[in-house]
Amino acid sequence: MISYEPFWATLKNSSETTYTLTTRHHISNATIDKLRKNKPLNTTTLNDLCRILQCRIQDIAQYIPSDSDQSKV
């Protein structure tokens, strides 16, 4: 499972807010909702967030193994 828990800590430590992400940087409210609910995001969005927050991918997302991960084929 991909968790966006690190994103919230990174956001809190930055000068940005969810408001500035949506209004100044044009990140959609749907994307903010996906971050809140740990839903899939595309890599372009992750790239944009890293650029805006001037951080690394691990400052936004982390992998947590779970039983509900897709099985190996």
N, CA, C and O atoms as a CHARMM CRD file, in Angstrom:
* protein
*
  292
    1    1 MET  N      0.84300  -1.17300   0.00000 PROA 1      0.00000
    2    1 MET  CA     0.00000   0.00000   0.00000 PROA 1      0.00000
    3    1 MET  C      0.89200   1.24100   0.00000 PROA 1      0.00000
    4    1 MET  O      1.91400   1.29300   0.68400 PROA 1      0.00000
    5    2 ILE  N      0.48800   2.21400  -0.76400 PROA 2      0.00000
    6    2 ILE  CA     1.18800   3.49600  -0.76900 PROA 2      0.00000
    7    2 ILE  C      0.48400   4.42400   0.21100 PROA 2      0.00000
    8    2 ILE  O     -0.72800   4.62600   0.13300 PROA 2      0.00000
    9    3 SER  N      1.25200   4.97800   1.12300 PROA 3      0.00000
   10    3 SER  CA     0.71600   5.92300   2.10600 PROA 3      0.00000
   11    3 SER  C      1.26400   7.31700   1.80600 PROA 3      0.00000
   12    3 SER  O      2.45100   7.48600   1.52500 PROA 3      0.00000
   13    4 TYR  N      0.39200   8.29200   1.86900 PROA 4      0.00000
   14    4 TYR  CA     0.79700   9.68300   1.67200 PROA 4      0.00000
   15    4 TYR  C      0.94100  10.42500   3.00200 PROA 4      0.00000
   16    4 TYR  O      0.90900  11.65500   3.04100 PROA 4      0.00000
   17    5 GLU  N      1.09700   9.68200   4.06800 PROA 5      0.00000
   18    5 GLU  CA     1.30500  10.28200   5.38500 PROA 5      0.00000
   19    5 GLU  C      2.49300  11.25500   5.38400 PROA 5      0.00000
   20    5 GLU  O      2.39000  12.33100   5.97200 PROA 5      0.00000
   21    6 PRO  N      3.62300  10.90400   4.73600 PROA 6      0.00000
   22    6 PRO  CA     4.74200  11.85500   4.72800 PROA 6      0.00000
   23    6 PRO  C      4.39700  13.19100   4.06000 PROA 6      0.00000
   24    6 PRO  O      4.95800  14.22700   4.41700 PROA 6      0.00000
   25    7 PHE  N      3.48000  13.16800   3.09800 PROA 7      0.00000
   26    7 PHE  CA     3.08200  14.40600   2.42300 PROA 7      0.00000
   27    7 PHE  C      2.57300  15.43300   3.42000 PROA 7      0.00000
   28    7 PHE  O      2.92200  16.61100   3.34000 PROA 7      0.00000
   29    8 TRP  N      1.75100  14.98700   4.35600 PROA 8      0.00000
   30    8 TRP  CA     1.12200  15.92900   5.29500 PROA 8      0.00000
   31    8 TRP  C      2.15300  16.57300   6.21800 PROA 8      0.00000
   32    8 TRP  O      2.03600  17.75300   6.54700 PROA 8      0.00000
   33    9 ALA  N      3.15200  15.81700   6.63300 PROA 9      0.00000
   34    9 ALA  CA     4.23200  16.39200   7.45200 PROA 9      0.00000
   35    9 ALA  C      5.06400  17.36000   6.62100 PROA 9      0.00000
   36    9 ALA  O      5.43600  18.43100   7.10100 PROA 9      0.00000
   37   10 THR  N      5.36000  16.98600   5.37000 PROA 10     0.00000
   38   10 THR  CA     6.12700  17.85400   4.48200 PROA 10     0.00000
   39   10 THR  C      5.36500  19.14600   4.21000 PROA 10     0.00000
   40   10 THR  O      5.94500  20.23200   4.22700 PROA 10     0.00000
   41   11 LEU  N      4.06700  19.02400   3.96200 PROA 11     0.00000
   42   11 LEU  CA     3.23900  20.20500   3.71400 PROA 11     0.00000
   43   11 LEU  C      3.22500  21.12200   4.93300 PROA 11     0.00000
   44   11 LEU  O      3.34000  22.34000   4.80300 PROA 11     0.00000
   45   12 LYS  N      3.08400  20.53800   6.10200 PROA 12     0.00000
   46   12 LYS  CA     3.03900  21.32600   7.34100 PROA 12     0.00000
   47   12 LYS  C      4.33600  22.09900   7.55500 PROA 12     0.00000
   48   12 LYS  O      4.31800  23.22000   8.06300 PROA 12     0.00000
   49   13 ASN  N      5.45400  21.50500   7.16900 PROA 13     0.00000
   50   13 ASN  CA     6.75900  22.14600   7.35700 PROA 13     0.00000
   51   13 ASN  C      7.13000  23.09400   6.22200 PROA 13     0.00000
   52   13 ASN  O      8.20600  23.69300   6.23800 PROA 13     0.00000
   53   14 SER  N      6.25100  23.23100   5.24300 PROA 14     0.00000
   54   14 SER  CA     6.52400  24.11800   4.11000 PROA 14     0.00000
   55   14 SER  C      5.74100  25.42000   4.27400 PROA 14     0.00000
   56   14 SER  O      4.99200  25.60000   5.23400 PROA 14     0.00000
   57   15 SER  N      5.93200  26.30700   3.32600 PROA 15     0.00000
   58   15 SER  CA     5.16600  27.55700   3.33300 PROA 15     0.00000
   59   15 SER  C      3.83900  27.40700   2.58300 PROA 15     0.00000
   60   15 SER  O      3.06700  28.36000   2.48000 PROA 15     0.00000
   61   16 GLU  N      3.58300  26.21300   2.06500 PROA 16     0.00000
   62   16 GLU  CA     2.36000  25.94900   1.30800 PROA 16     0.00000
   63   16 GLU  C      1.26200  25.39700   2.20600 PROA 16     0.00000
   64   16 GLU  O      1.52000  24.90300   3.30300 PROA 16     0.00000
   65   17 THR  N      0.02800  25.49300   1.71100 PROA 17     0.00000
   66   17 THR  CA    -1.14200  24.90100   2.36900 PROA 17     0.00000
   67   17 THR  C     -1.96400  24.21000   1.29000 PROA 17     0.00000
   68   17 THR  O     -1.66900  24.35300   0.10400 PROA 17     0.00000
   69   18 THR  N     -2.97600  23.47300   1.67700 PROA 18     0.00000
   70   18 THR  CA    -3.85100  22.88300   0.66100 PROA 18     0.00000
   71   18 THR  C     -4.50600  23.99200  -0.15900 PROA 18     0.00000
   72   18 THR  O     -4.76700  23.81500  -1.34900 PROA 18     0.00000
   73   19 TYR  N     -4.77000  25.12700   0.47100 PROA 19     0.00000
   74   19 TYR  CA    -5.36100  26.25900  -0.24800 PROA 19     0.00000
   75   19 TYR  C     -4.41600  26.77000  -1.33300 PROA 19     0.00000
   76   19 TYR  O     -4.84000  26.97900  -2.47000 PROA 19     0.00000
   77   20 THR  N     -3.14800  26.97200  -1.00000 PROA 20     0.00000
   78   20 THR  CA    -2.21200  27.47000  -2.01100 PROA 20     0.00000
   79   20 THR  C     -1.93300  26.40900  -3.07700 PROA 20     0.00000
   80   20 THR  O     -1.69900  26.74600  -4.23800 PROA 20     0.00000
   81   21 LEU  N     -1.95500  25.14800  -2.69700 PROA 21     0.00000
   82   21 LEU  CA    -1.77300  24.10300  -3.70500 PROA 21     0.00000
   83   21 LEU  C     -2.87600  24.16100  -4.74700 PROA 21     0.00000
   84   21 LEU  O     -2.61700  24.00000  -5.94000 PROA 21     0.00000
   85   22 THR  N     -4.10400  24.38900  -4.30300 PROA 22     0.00000
   86   22 THR  CA    -5.21900  24.42200  -5.25800 PROA 22     0.00000
   87   22 THR  C     -5.31400  25.74300  -6.00200 PROA 22     0.00000
   88   22 THR  O     -5.60400  25.74600  -7.19800 PROA 22     0.00000
   89   23 THR  N     -5.08200  26.85200  -5.34000 PROA 23     0.00000
   90   23 THR  CA    -5.28200  28.14700  -5.99600 PROA 23     0.00000
   91   23 THR  C     -4.05500  28.63300  -6.76300 PROA 23     0.00000
   92   23 THR  O     -4.18400  29.09000  -7.89800 PROA 23     0.00000
   93   24 ARG  N     -2.89400  28.54500  -6.17700 PROA 24     0.00000
   94   24 ARG  CA    -1.67900  29.06100  -6.81200 PROA 24     0.00000
   95   24 ARG  C     -1.04100  28.04900  -7.75800 PROA 24     0.00000
   96   24 ARG  O     -0.52400  28.41700  -8.81300 PROA 24     0.00000
   97   25 HSD  N     -1.08000  26.76200  -7.37400 PROA 25     0.00000
   98   25 HSD  CA    -0.36700  25.73000  -8.13800 PROA 25     0.00000
   99   25 HSD  C     -1.29400  24.83700  -8.95700 PROA 25     0.00000
  100   25 HSD  O     -0.82900  23.94300  -9.66400 PROA 25     0.00000
  101   26 HSD  N     -2.59500  25.07300  -8.86700 PROA 26     0.00000
  102   26 HSD  CA    -3.59400  24.36700  -9.67600 PROA 26     0.00000
  103   26 HSD  C     -3.62600  22.85400  -9.44500 PROA 26     0.00000
  104   26 HSD  O     -3.88900  22.08100 -10.36700 PROA 26     0.00000
  105   27 ILE  N     -3.35700  22.44500  -8.21300 PROA 27     0.00000
  106   27 ILE  CA    -3.56500  21.05000  -7.82400 PROA 27     0.00000
  107   27 ILE  C     -5.05700  20.92600  -7.50800 PROA 27     0.00000
  108   27 ILE  O     -5.59600  21.71600  -6.73400 PROA 27     0.00000
  109   28 SER  N     -5.71100  19.95200  -8.09700 PROA 28     0.00000
  110   28 SER  CA    -7.16800  19.86300  -7.94900 PROA 28     0.00000
  111   28 SER  C     -7.57500  19.42000  -6.54700 PROA 28     0.00000
  112   28 SER  O     -6.81200  18.77800  -5.82500 PROA 28     0.00000
  113   29 ASN  N     -8.79600  19.78300  -6.19200 PROA 29     0.00000
  114   29 ASN  CA    -9.35900  19.31900  -4.92100 PROA 29     0.00000
  115   29 ASN  C     -9.47000  17.80000  -4.91500 PROA 29     0.00000
  116   29 ASN  O     -9.33900  17.17200  -3.86500 PROA 29     0.00000
  117   30 ALA  N     -9.71000  17.20900  -6.07600 PROA 30     0.00000
  118   30 ALA  CA    -9.78500  15.74200  -6.17600 PROA 30     0.00000
  119   30 ALA  C     -8.43700  15.11100  -5.81700 PROA 30     0.00000
  120   30 ALA  O     -8.39300  14.05800  -5.17900 PROA 30     0.00000
  121   31 THR  N     -7.34300  15.75300  -6.22500 PROA 31     0.00000
  122   31 THR  CA    -6.01100  15.24600  -5.88300 PROA 31     0.00000
  123   31 THR  C     -5.76900  15.34900  -4.38000 PROA 31     0.00000
  124   31 THR  O     -5.23700  14.41900  -3.77200 PROA 31     0.00000
  125   32 ILE  N     -6.14800  16.44800  -3.79000 PROA 32     0.00000
  126   32 ILE  CA    -6.00500  16.60800  -2.33300 PROA 32     0.00000
  127   32 ILE  C     -6.81000  15.51700  -1.62500 PROA 32     0.00000
  128   32 ILE  O     -6.35000  14.94700  -0.63600 PROA 32     0.00000
  129   33 ASP  N     -7.99700  15.23000  -2.12600 PROA 33     0.00000
  130   33 ASP  CA    -8.83400  14.17500  -1.54800 PROA 33     0.00000
  131   33 ASP  C     -8.16500  12.80800  -1.69700 PROA 33     0.00000
  132   33 ASP  O     -8.21600  11.99400  -0.77500 PROA 33     0.00000
  133   34 LYS  N     -7.53800  12.54900  -2.84800 PROA 34     0.00000
  134   34 LYS  CA    -6.82000  11.28600  -3.04400 PROA 34     0.00000
  135   34 LYS  C     -5.66400  11.16000  -2.05800 PROA 34     0.00000
  136   34 LYS  O     -5.40600  10.07700  -1.53400 PROA 34     0.00000
  137   35 LEU  N     -4.97200  12.25900  -1.80700 PROA 35     0.00000
  138   35 LEU  CA    -3.88600  12.24100  -0.82200 PROA 35     0.00000
  139   35 LEU  C     -4.42600  11.92400   0.57300 PROA 35     0.00000
  140   35 LEU  O     -3.81100  11.16900   1.32600 PROA 35     0.00000
  141   36 ARG  N     -5.56600  12.49800   0.90600 PROA 36     0.00000
  142   36 ARG  CA    -6.17100  12.24100   2.22200 PROA 36     0.00000
  143   36 ARG  C     -6.56900  10.77800   2.39100 PROA 36     0.00000
  144   36 ARG  O     -6.47100  10.21800   3.48300 PROA 36     0.00000
  145   37 LYS  N     -7.02200  10.16400   1.29000 PROA 37     0.00000
  146   37 LYS  CA    -7.57400   8.80200   1.34800 PROA 37     0.00000
  147   37 LYS  C     -6.59900   7.74000   0.84900 PROA 37     0.00000
  148   37 LYS  O     -6.98400   6.58500   0.66600 PROA 37     0.00000
  149   38 ASN  N     -5.33100   8.12100   0.62600 PROA 38     0.00000
  150   38 ASN  CA    -4.30800   7.18700   0.12600 PROA 38     0.00000
  151   38 ASN  C     -4.74300   6.48500  -1.15400 PROA 38     0.00000
  152   38 ASN  O     -4.50900   5.28800  -1.31800 PROA 38     0.00000
  153   39 LYS  N     -5.37000   7.21800  -2.05200 PROA 39     0.00000
  154   39 LYS  CA    -5.79400   6.68100  -3.34600 PROA 39     0.00000
  155   39 LYS  C     -4.67000   6.87000  -4.35800 PROA 39     0.00000
  156   39 LYS  O     -3.79800   7.71500  -4.15400 PROA 39     0.00000
  157   40 PRO  N     -4.67300   6.09900  -5.44600 PROA 40     0.00000
  158   40 PRO  CA    -3.59300   6.19800  -6.43900 PROA 40     0.00000
  159   40 PRO  C     -3.48600   7.58700  -7.08300 PROA 40     0.00000
  160   40 PRO  O     -4.48800   8.23400  -7.38800 PROA 40     0.00000
  161   41 LEU  N     -2.23900   8.01500  -7.27500 PROA 41     0.00000
  162   41 LEU  CA    -1.92500   9.25300  -7.99100 PROA 41     0.00000
  163   41 LEU  C     -0.97000   8.90400  -9.12500 PROA 41     0.00000
  164   41 LEU  O     -0.22200   7.93100  -9.02700 PROA 41     0.00000
  165   42 ASN  N     -0.98900   9.67700 -10.18400 PROA 42     0.00000
  166   42 ASN  CA    -0.04300   9.40200 -11.25900 PROA 42     0.00000
  167   42 ASN  C      1.30600  10.05900 -10.95300 PROA 42     0.00000
  168   42 ASN  O      1.40800  10.94400 -10.10300 PROA 42     0.00000
  169   43 THR  N      2.31500   9.61100 -11.65600 PROA 43     0.00000
  170   43 THR  CA     3.67100  10.10700 -11.37500 PROA 43     0.00000
  171   43 THR  C      3.85000  11.56800 -11.75000 PROA 43     0.00000
  172   43 THR  O      4.69700  12.25100 -11.17400 PROA 43     0.00000
  173   44 THR  N      3.06800  12.06000 -12.70400 PROA 44     0.00000
  174   44 THR  CA     3.14700  13.48300 -13.05100 PROA 44     0.00000
  175   44 THR  C      2.72100  14.33400 -11.86500 PROA 44     0.00000
  176   44 THR  O      3.34100  15.35800 -11.58000 PROA 44     0.00000
  177   45 THR  N      1.67200  13.92000 -11.17500 PROA 45     0.00000
  178   45 THR  CA     1.19900  14.64400  -9.99400 PROA 45     0.00000
  179   45 THR  C      2.24200  14.58200  -8.88600 PROA 45     0.00000
  180   45 THR  O      2.51300  15.59000  -8.23200 PROA 45     0.00000
  181   46 LEU  N      2.82700  13.41200  -8.66900 PROA 46     0.00000
  182   46 LEU  CA     3.86700  13.27600  -7.65000 PROA 46     0.00000
  183   46 LEU  C      5.06400  14.17200  -7.99800 PROA 46     0.00000
  184   46 LEU  O      5.64900  14.80300  -7.11800 PROA 46     0.00000
  185   47 ASN  N      5.41700  14.22100  -9.27300 PROA 47     0.00000
  186   47 ASN  CA     6.50300  15.09500  -9.72100 PROA 47     0.00000
  187   47 ASN  C      6.17300  16.56100  -9.42800 PROA 47     0.00000
  188   47 ASN  O      7.01700  17.30700  -8.93100 PROA 47     0.00000
  189   48 ASP  N      4.94400  16.96500  -9.73700 PROA 48     0.00000
  190   48 ASP  CA     4.51800  18.35100  -9.47300 PROA 48     0.00000
  191   48 ASP  C      4.60700  18.68000  -7.98800 PROA 48     0.00000
  192   48 ASP  O      5.07900  19.75400  -7.61500 PROA 48     0.00000
  193   49 LEU  N      4.15700  17.76200  -7.14500 PROA 49     0.00000
  194   49 LEU  CA     4.19400  18.00400  -5.69500 PROA 49     0.00000
  195   49 LEU  C      5.63700  18.12400  -5.19800 PROA 49     0.00000
  196   49 LEU  O      5.94100  18.97200  -4.35900 PROA 49     0.00000
  197   50 CYS  N      6.52700  17.26700  -5.72300 PROA 50     0.00000
  198   50 CYS  CA     7.94300  17.36100  -5.33900 PROA 50     0.00000
  199   50 CYS  C      8.53000  18.69700  -5.76300 PROA 50     0.00000
  200   50 CYS  O      9.28800  19.31300  -5.01300 PROA 50     0.00000
  201   51 ARG  N      8.18200  19.14500  -6.96100 PROA 51     0.00000
  202   51 ARG  CA     8.68200  20.43200  -7.45100 PROA 51     0.00000
  203   51 ARG  C      8.15100  21.57800  -6.60000 PROA 51     0.00000
  204   51 ARG  O      8.91400  22.45600  -6.19800 PROA 51     0.00000
  205   52 ILE  N      6.86600  21.57600  -6.32700 PROA 52     0.00000
  206   52 ILE  CA     6.24400  22.65500  -5.54900 PROA 52     0.00000
  207   52 ILE  C      6.80700  22.70500  -4.14100 PROA 52     0.00000
  208   52 ILE  O      7.14200  23.77600  -3.63400 PROA 52     0.00000
  209   53 LEU  N      6.91200  21.53700  -3.50700 PROA 53     0.00000
  210   53 LEU  CA     7.36400  21.48100  -2.11100 PROA 53     0.00000
  211   53 LEU  C      8.88600  21.38600  -1.99300 PROA 53     0.00000
  212   53 LEU  O      9.42600  21.38900  -0.88600 PROA 53     0.00000
  213   54 GLN  N      9.56900  21.30200  -3.12000 PROA 54     0.00000
  214   54 GLN  CA    11.02500  21.20000  -3.15200 PROA 54     0.00000
  215   54 GLN  C     11.51300  20.07700  -2.24500 PROA 54     0.00000
  216   54 GLN  O     12.30800  20.27900  -1.32600 PROA 54     0.00000
  217   55 CYS  N     10.99500  18.87300  -2.54800 PROA 55     0.00000
  218   55 CYS  CA    11.31600  17.72000  -1.70800 PROA 55     0.00000
  219   55 CYS  C     11.54200  16.48300  -2.57000 PROA 55     0.00000
  220   55 CYS  O     11.42500  16.53400  -3.79400 PROA 55     0.00000
  221   56 ARG  N     11.86300  15.39000  -1.92300 PROA 56     0.00000
  222   56 ARG  CA    12.06700  14.10800  -2.57500 PROA 56     0.00000
  223   56 ARG  C     10.76800  13.30700  -2.51700 PROA 56     0.00000
  224   56 ARG  O      9.88300  13.61000  -1.71800 PROA 56     0.00000
  225   57 ILE  N     10.65900  12.29500  -3.35900 PROA 57     0.00000
  226   57 ILE  CA     9.44900  11.47200  -3.40900 PROA 57     0.00000
  227   57 ILE  C      9.15200  10.83200  -2.04300 PROA 57     0.00000
  228   57 ILE  O      7.98900  10.70000  -1.66300 PROA 57     0.00000
  229   58 GLN  N     10.18300  10.44400  -1.31900 PROA 58     0.00000
  230   58 GLN  CA     9.96200   9.81900  -0.01000 PROA 58     0.00000
  231   58 GLN  C      9.43700  10.81600   1.03200 PROA 58     0.00000
  232   58 GLN  O      9.00900  10.41800   2.11600 PROA 58     0.00000
  233   59 ASP  N      9.47200  12.09400   0.70200 PROA 59     0.00000
  234   59 ASP  CA     8.87200  13.10100   1.57100 PROA 59     0.00000
  235   59 ASP  C      7.37800  13.25500   1.30100 PROA 59     0.00000
  236   59 ASP  O      6.68700  14.01200   1.98300 PROA 59     0.00000
  237   60 ILE  N      6.89100  12.52800   0.29800 PROA 60     0.00000
  238   60 ILE  CA     5.47600  12.58700  -0.07600 PROA 60     0.00000
  239   60 ILE  C      4.78300  11.23800   0.09600 PROA 60     0.00000
  240   60 ILE  O      3.64000  11.17100   0.54900 PROA 60     0.00000
  241   61 ALA  N      5.48600  10.16600  -0.26900 PROA 61     0.00000
  242   61 ALA  CA     4.85400   8.84600  -0.26000 PROA 61     0.00000
  243   61 ALA  C      5.79200   7.80700   0.32600 PROA 61     0.00000
  244   61 ALA  O      7.01400   7.94800   0.29200 PROA 61     0.00000
  245   62 GLN  N      5.17800   6.74900   0.87000 PROA 62     0.00000
  246   62 GLN  CA     5.96200   5.62000   1.35100 PROA 62     0.00000
  247   62 GLN  C      5.19200   4.33900   1.08400 PROA 62     0.00000
  248   62 GLN  O      3.96100   4.32400   1.08500 PROA 62     0.00000
  249   63 TYR  N      5.93800   3.26500   0.85600 PROA 63     0.00000
  250   63 TYR  CA     5.33300   1.96000   0.64100 PROA 63     0.00000
  251   63 TYR  C      5.24000   1.22500   1.96800 PROA 63     0.00000
  252   63 TYR  O      6.21600   1.13100   2.71200 PROA 63     0.00000
  253   64 ILE  N      4.06000   0.71000   2.25100 PROA 64     0.00000
  254   64 ILE  CA     3.83900  -0.10100   3.44800 PROA 64     0.00000
  255   64 ILE  C      3.28500  -1.44800   2.98300 PROA 64     0.00000
  256   64 ILE  O      2.17600  -1.49700   2.45000 PROA 64     0.00000
  257   65 PRO  N      4.03000  -2.54400   3.17100 PROA 65     0.00000
  258   65 PRO  CA     3.51700  -3.85300   2.75200 PROA 65     0.00000
  259   65 PRO  C      2.20300  -4.17300   3.44800 PROA 65     0.00000
  260   65 PRO  O      2.01800  -3.86000   4.62400 PROA 65     0.00000
  261   66 SER  N      1.29000  -4.80100   2.70800 PROA 66     0.00000
  262   66 SER  CA     0.02500  -5.20900   3.30800 PROA 66     0.00000
  263   66 SER  C     -0.47600  -6.47600   2.63700 PROA 66     0.00000
  264   66 SER  O     -0.03900  -6.81900   1.53900 PROA 66     0.00000
  265   67 ASP  N     -1.38000  -7.15800   3.28800 PROA 67     0.00000
  266   67 ASP  CA    -1.95800  -8.39300   2.75600 PROA 67     0.00000
  267   67 ASP  C     -2.82600  -8.13900   1.53800 PROA 67     0.00000
  268   67 ASP  O     -3.09400  -9.05900   0.76600 PROA 67     0.00000
  269   68 SER  N     -3.26900  -6.89700   1.35700 PROA 68     0.00000
  270   68 SER  CA    -4.15100  -6.59500   0.22900 PROA 68     0.00000
  271   68 SER  C     -3.37700  -6.16300  -1.02700 PROA 68     0.00000
  272   68 SER  O     -3.98400  -5.81600  -2.04000 PROA 68     0.00000
  273   69 ASP  N     -2.03200  -6.18500  -0.95900 PROA 69     0.00000
  274   69 ASP  CA    -1.23800  -5.89300  -2.14800 PROA 69     0.00000
  275   69 ASP  C     -1.55000  -6.91400  -3.22300 PROA 69     0.00000
  276   69 ASP  O     -1.97900  -8.02800  -2.92200 PROA 69     0.00000
  277   70 GLN  N     -1.33700  -6.53900  -4.47300 PROA 70     0.00000
  278   70 GLN  CA    -1.55000  -7.47700  -5.56700 PROA 70     0.00000
  279   70 GLN  C     -0.58600  -8.64600  -5.42900 PROA 70     0.00000
  280   70 GLN  O      0.57500  -8.47100  -5.05700 PROA 70     0.00000
  281   71 SER  N     -1.08100  -9.83400  -5.73300 PROA 71     0.00000
  282   71 SER  CA    -0.22700 -11.02400  -5.63300 PROA 71     0.00000
  283   71 SER  C      0.73800 -11.06300  -6.81600 PROA 71     0.00000
  284   71 SER  O      0.47900 -10.48300  -7.87100 PROA 71     0.00000
  285   72 LYS  N      1.83600 -11.74700  -6.61900 PROA 72     0.00000
  286   72 LYS  CA     2.82500 -11.90900  -7.68200 PROA 72     0.00000
  287   72 LYS  C      2.26200 -12.85200  -8.73500 PROA 72     0.00000
  288   72 LYS  O      1.60500 -13.84000  -8.41000 PROA 72     0.00000
  289   73 VAL  N      2.52200 -12.54400  -9.97800 PROA 73     0.00000
  290   73 VAL  CA     2.02000 -13.38400 -11.07400 PROA 73     0.00000
  291   73 VAL  C      3.08500 -14.30700 -11.56100 PROA 73     0.00000
  292   73 VAL  O      2.84900 -15.09100 -12.48100 PROA 73     0.00000
